[in-house]
Amino acid sequence: MTTIYTIKSLSMLKMEKNFIAAVDKNYPRRPYEEWDIVDLHSFVEREQKELKHEVITLGKVEEFGLDEYDQLIKIMNEVADVSNTLDYLYEALLQKIIFLENKDNGK
């Protein structure tokens, strides 16, 4: 799992996670060019569910015998995942708008 032990900003964590996804998991470098808007939205929803799960777990760290610090790191990683997927969705929407504008303008 990517961690933020040495990464101090959300933007740097997102970049690191994107790099790992492309290299280690063979995810596309530009998912917004390969996946449609509905699929990207589903990706956002999945990551939001994972974030929600980790936040709920934070409230139960003592009950589950978990370390609060480690749980906060998990949550921050999930925030980065949600943010990345929102970026992908936004980029896909923007590209679609640009395509439609160019089409309407005869380009």
N, C-alpha and C positions, 0 to 999 in steps of 0.2 A: 504494500500500500504506500502510495506517496504520502509523505508527512510534511508538516510545516515546521519541524524542529529547527531547521536552519533557514526556511523561507519565511520572510516577514510580511509580505504583502499578498493580497488576494490576486493581483495581476500576475505576479511571479509564480504563485502556486498554480494558477490556471494554465500558464504557459508550460510549466513542468508536466502537468497532468495531460495536456494536449500532446506533448512530445512522447510521453510514455504510451499513450493510447495509440499513436501512429506507429511507433517503433515496436513495442512489445505486444500489442493487441491487434495490430494490423487494421486499426480503424482508419477511415479516410482522413487525409489532412484537411480536406474541406467538405465536411459532411453536408453542408448546406447546398453543395453542388450535386450531391449524389442521392440525397434523401428528399422526399417531397415534404411539403409543409405539414401534412397530417402525421407522418412518421416522426418528424422533428418535434411536434407537439407531444406525441406519445413519449418520446425520449425525455422531454421536460417533465412530464407527469411522473414518469418512473423515478427520475432523480429527486423530485420533490417528495415522493413517498419515502425514499431512502433517507432524506434529510429529516422528515417528520419522525421516522422511526428512531433515528439517533438522538433527536431532541427529547422524545418521550423517554428514551433509555436514560438520558442524563438525570431525569427526575427519580430514577430507580437505581442509581449506581450503588448505593449502600445495600439495597435489597438484593441486587445481583452480585454483590462483591466485586464491583468494577472500580477501576481507578478513575476519579473525576477528571484528572488532567488528560488521560488518554481518551476519555469520552469527548472532551472538548476538542481535541485534535481531530477525532472522527467527524464531529459536527462541522468543523472548519473545512475539512476535505469535502464534505457533502455540499457545503455552501459553494465551493469552487466548482463542483460538478454541475449544480443547478445553474450557476452563472454562465458556465461554458455552454450548456444546452440552450439557455436563453439567447446567448450570442449567436448560436447557429440558427435558431429559429428567426431571429431578427434579420440576419444576413440573407436568409432564404426569402423572407418577405420583401426586403429591399431589392433583391435581384429581380423578383417577380414584378415589382412596381416599375423598375427601370425598363424591363422588357416590355411591359404594357405601354409605358410612355413612349418608348421608341417605336413600337408598333403603331400607335395612334398618330405619331408624327411622320410616318412613312419611312422610317430609318431601318 
